[in-house]
Amino acid sequence: MDRKSVEKQALGLPAADRAELAHKLLESLDSLTDAEREQLWLDEAARRVAQIDAGEVELIPGEDVARKARALLK
């Protein structure tokens, strides 16, 4: 069974079952090795670069983000 099939089935579960499954999945990440964590970060970075290259996301200058964050903290 592939990830998409599992995801589709999981999203069809009642809320309480989805919450329990989410909890178990998150707990399973606590036991990752450093190498596994590093690979996950590398995969995520590659995914984000691909989104940027494909024009799927809007880049926001760091100055804008900092200004908005400061405004929210006031």
Secondary structure, DSSP 8 states (H G I E B T S, - for coil): --HHHHHHHHHTS-HHHHHHHHHHHHHHHTT--HHHHHHHHHHHHHHHHHHHHTT-S----HHHHHHHHHHHH-
